[in-house]
């Protein structure tokens, strides 16, 4: 039987276009269940990876992303499935530690290859934060971020911009791809509400995705 590659087309919502255009170091999108906020983050991860500085010798744009959810069950049942719906050619390693690799030609056909390494981590207990200490990643995606303590996410953000390391032979410096987040509507006592609606700190930007029916 002939193998056929499934072709998927991403149509950006108005919120998605604004989210992708933002250059803030930390940005989040909030919306109801089924509104497509996780899909926005999947594609923002890919778009950011496409902007990574290419290796001057191999012409590969390398990035490594940490993808966080509060439990491994949610990672397996929801987060990874959403990613694979849009990037089905990702080569997954489904036993611990959960990981994957996506490799594609750059969408602008500029002669570079986009190579994205994915590491999946549940992060809802203090002892799991220890796994962050040795991580060196380009960026972080926190899926359903308001379910996670902000102090855990801020520790994860500290690990961004560390991969690839600066190349001493060429002096090439690679980009910090920052942290992207999505969430269902949080309570007005959550850290998300505090940051997005009250403090509005510099370097952050928050977006609202309307219901899918609209």
Secondary structure by P-SEA (a helix, b strand, c coil): cbbbbbbbbbbbcaaaaaaaaccccccbbbbccccaaaaaaaaaaaaaaaacccccccccbbbbbbbbcccaaaaaacaaaaaaaccccccccccccccbbbbbcccccccbbbbbbbbbbbcccccccccccccccccccccccccccaaaaaaaaaaccccccccccccbbbbcbbbbbcccccccccaaaaaacccccccbbbbbbccccc
